[in-house]
Amino acid sequence: MEPTENQGPYQPRTPPMAEDEPVVQWLLQGDPAIRWQVLRDLVNASETEVATERARVEHEGWGARLLALRAPDGLWANGACFPGTAAFAAATARALAAGEPPPPFPSPDAEPAEAPTDGSGAEPGQPWTATYPVLLDLCHLGTPPDSPVMQETAHLVARNCRWEYDGLPFFAGEVDCCINAGTILIGAYLGVDVDPVVQRLVADQMPDGGWNCWAETRPAPASFASTLDVIDALLRWERHTGGSEEVRRARRNGEEYLLRRSLFRSLRTGEVVNPQWALFSYPPRWHYDLLKATEYFARRGGTPDPRLAEAIERVRAKRRPDGRWLLENTHSGAVHFRFEEPDGTPSRWNTLRALRVLRWYDASAHSGSASQAS
């Protein structure tokens, strides 16, 4: 029997990659966050071996470095989405509760300097150093969610962290559908109840099946980037909770929004919407690209929809002769440190993600026996 949506993704029936393959050896020389996923998804290691390697994420490498930057109150950079906004968010909550106007948003010049020592703190663009983006990073690294430090963090964030928007509690979400999608991902990962945020996203779905972060403030069509972030969050919530038919329907409609457009083409003209989507970054953050989109469908599992074929082949075509994919289009903004650099060099993250996509697609596309996951 094939796994259902609630049980997890479809597992390829192709032989695993050998650990002595050069690209696998190179991947296994990376951070524990890379290694445990390679062991699980490419070489089919035992559950014990995978769990042992995954446990190292909390104590070594990127995961340990991010956890070491957490303040005693559970926050990073003293803010939810942006650094240095905790006092503003608390004051906003108090003012609105008293029926008074909220204070002005703090000037970026008033934000405290960041801790990074690699020069990244001076970069223009949205900063990625506050609590929300760091928690997303920790989830994607696979930091064990049931570890004491992650569970302590969940409790501290629930108690102490408020959004810049209306001073709302962190796990209550806010108004932006992309931020709410990330909140659901974090909550589902850490075992926090985020059901009200899920219901808000379902209610925010647009008539064409997609979502758009700007829809709250101005008329706008649905967005590829917003839609992908939302359906990814809904899928993770379904697998954590068992889901509901209402949420599954919303997610499938969001998938259909992307599939009708072959993941990157205009429904009206058939033209490529944005050539930048062919460039693969890590972390992609809220930005959209074809590797991020195809990775979602691999995670969802089941028999690939024929409308994925062109996007998948574009991912395959980016493979270098040595079997690796490059880091491309790193998004600007302050970070505590970079996972990989610079652009134009081989990327373990993108290579792992692309191999995972192709292993799923190539196995299920030709098996004829895999069933749809949705």
N, C-alpha and C positions, 0 to 999 in steps of 0.2 A: 504494500500500500504506500502511495506517495504521501509525504508529509502534507498536512493541511496548513492553512495560513497561520493558525494558532500554534502549530507545532514547530514551525520554523521553515527556513528556505529549502527548496529542492536541492538535494545533494547530487553532484555529477556522478555518473557511473563510469566515467573514463578512468583509466589507471592514474594513480597519483604521479606527480613529478618526482623524480629521484633526487635525493638530497645531494648526490654528487654532481648534478647538473650545474654547470658554471653559474647560471643566473640564480639558481636556488642557493648555491654556496654564498654568492654575493649578498643575497637578501638576508641570509642567516648571520651575516657579519654585522647586521644593523642593530638598532635599539631593541630592547625586549618587546616593545610595542609592535615592532615589525615581526620579530621572530615568532611570537606565539600565533600570530595570524597566518604566517607562512606554514607553520606546523599544522594548523587546523585546516586551512583552506587549500593548500597546494600539495602537501606531502602526506596528508591523512595520518598524522601521528596519533598516538594513543591519547585518550582523554587525560590520563595522568600526566603525560609529557606536556601536553598543551597547558593544563592547569598550573603545572610547576613553573613553566616559562612565563605564563601570564601573571603569576603572583609577583614576579620580579619587577613589573611595571611600577608598582607602588614604591619600590625601594631603590631602583636604579634608573638612570637615564632620564628621558624626557618627563615621564610621570613624576618621578621623585623630585625633579627640579621645579616643576609647577607646584607640587604640593608644598614644597619648602617655602614658596612665596606667599602662601596663604596667611592672612593675619589671624590673630586669636579669635576674632569675632566671626570668622568663616568667610570673609570677603577677600577679594583680590583688588588691589589698586583703589580700595575705598569707594567702590561703586558697583552698580548692577551692570548696566550696559556701557557706561562711560566712566573713566577714572574720576575720582574726587567729587562724586555726586551724592554720597551717602547722607551728608547733613542736609543737602537740598531736598532729597527725597523724603526724609523724615519731617522736615519743616513743611513740605507740601502736604503730606498726609495730615499733619496737625491743623494746618490752615483750612483745608477742605472740610475736615471733620467739624471745625468751628464755624463753618459757613463764611470763611474769609478768603480773599484772593490768594493764590499761591505766590511764593516769592519768584523773582526772575531766575531763569536758568543761569547757573554760574558761567562766567566767561572762561573759555579755554585757557586764557592766560593765568587764571586763578588755580588751575589744576596742578596738583603736586607733580614734581618731576618723577619719571619712572625709574625703575631699578635697572633696566637692561644695560649691559656694559658693552654690547657689540655694535653700538651706534644706531640700532634700529629705533630707539626712542625718539629720534629726531625726524623720522619720516613723516611726510604729510599723509593725510587720509584718516579714515576712521581708526581709532585705537582699538586694539584687540587684547588689552591687558586687564580689563575689569572682570568681575565675577562670572558673568554670563558666557563670554567667549572662552574663558579658561575652563569652565565646567564642560562646555562642549568639547574642547580639546581633550580633557581627561576621559570623557565618554568614548571618543573616537580612538584614543590610545588603548582602550580596554582596561583601564584601571579597575581592579576588582570592585564591583559596586557594593558588595557586602563586607568589604574590609572596614575595620573600625574607623579609619581616618575618613573614608568616603561617607560612611553613615553619620559620623560626627559632623562632617561638612554639611550634609543635607539638613540636619537639625539646626545648625547654626545659620545657614542661609535662610531657612524657613522663618527663623526667629528675627534675624537682624537685617536682612537684605530687602530693600524696596526699590521698585522701578522708578526711574526718573519721571515717567508718565503718571501723574496723579498720586505718586507715592504708594502705589499698590504693592502688597506683599509679593515676593518673588514668584512663588508657585501659584499665585492667582492669575499670572499673566498680565498682559496690558492690551494695547489697542492694535499693535502692528502684527499682522498674521505671520510674518517671517519670525519675529521674536517669539510669538506664541508657539510656533512650530518647534523652535529650539527648546522652549520651556517644557513642552510635552516630551521631547526626546530626553532631556535631563531628568524630568520627573519619573518617566517610565524606567529609565536606567537605574535610578536610585530607589525605586519603589515608593515614590511619593504620589499621593492622589492628585492628579491633574485633570480629572474628568470634566470639571467646569470649563477648563480651557479648551478641551476637545470639543465640547458642545458649542463653544463660541466659534471655533473654526468651521464647524459644520454649518452653522448659521451664516457665516461670512462667505460661503461658497457663492461664486458668481453664476449667472445663468448658463454660461458656456462651459461650466464644469471646473474652471480654474479659480485662482486666487490672485490678488494683487495688493501689496502693502500700501499702495497709494489710494485704494478704493475708499478709505475712510474720509479722505479730505478732498478728493476730486474725482470726477468720472474718469474711468480708465478701463481698458480691456484687461483681461487676465494676463498674468506674467508667467513666462516659463520658469523663472527663478523662484518666484513665490510658490507656484503650484508644486514644483518638485520638492521644496522644503516641507510643504504641508503634507503631501501624501507620504513622504518618508516618515514624518513624525506620526501620522495616523497608523501606518503599518507597524511601527515599533510599539505604539500603545496597544494596538490589537493583539500583538503577540505577547505582550506582558499581561494583559487583563482578560483576554478572550474576545474582546471587542463586542460590537453590536452590529446588527444589519444596517442600521442607519449610517454608522461610520464607514462600514465596508462599502456601502453604496456611494458615499461621498468620495472615498478614496478611488474607487474604480472610475468614477466620472472624471476625477482629476487625472488619472492615468490616461483615460481616453482623450482628454484635452491634449496631452503631449503626443500620444500615439498618432492621432489624426494629423499631426504636424511633423511626423517622422522624427520627433525630438528636436528639430532645429529648422524647420521650414515654415514659411508663412502659409497659413491655410488659404489665404486669398490669392496669392501670386505663385506659390510654390518655390519662391526664392529663399536662399539662406538668410535667416533673420540677422545673424551677427557672426561674422567670420571669427571673432575672438573665441567663440564657443569651441573651436577646434584646438584651442590651446589649453593644456591641462595644468592646473595649479594644485598645490597642497600647502596648507589647508584651503579648500575652495571657499570657505566661509559661506556667505549667503549667495555668492556668485554662481552662475550657471555655466556648465560646460558639458560636453558629450560624455566624458568619462564619468563625471558625477551622475549624469542621468542614466547611463547604461548600468552603472553600479547599482542604482536603485532597483532596476528591474531584475538584475542578478540576485539581489538580496531578497526580493519578493519571490523569485523562483518560478517554477512551472515551465511549461513549453513557451519558448519565445514567440511573441507576436511577430508576424511577418513584417510589420511596419518598423521593427527595430533594425532590420537588416542593414540599411544604409549607414545608420549611426554606428553599429557594431563594426562594420568594415572600415569606417574612418578611424575608430580606435585601433583596430588591427594594423592599419597602414602606418600608424605612428611608431610601430615597433622598430627599433634599430637593429642592424645586423647582429649585434651581440646579445639580442634578446631583451634589451632594456627599453624603457620609455624615459623621456626627459622631463625635468621640471621646467614648466613654462608659465609665464604670466603670473608671477607671484603678486598678490594683491597688496597694495601699499597700506601703511598704517603701523603704528608702534606695536611691537610684540615684546614679550619678555626675552625670548630667544627664538631663533629660527630652527625648525626641524630639519630643513635641508636648504642648501644654497650652493651656488647661485643658479639663476635660470640658465638653461642651455646645457646643464650637466645631468648625468643619469640620476633618476629619482627612485629610491627604493619604494616610497609610498606609491607613486604612480605605476611602477612596474608591478607591485603586488596587486593593486586594484585592477589594473588592466588584465593581468593573468587570471584573476578571479572571474572577471566578466567573461573572458574568452573560454575558460574552462567550463563555465555554466552553459554558455551559448552553444559551443561546439558539441558538448555532450547531449544536451536536450534537443538541439535542432535536428539531430540525425537519429535519435533513439526511436522516435515514433511511439514510445510507450509512456513517456512522461505526461502527466495530466496538468491541466491549467491550475495554477495556484489561486486564481481569483474567480 
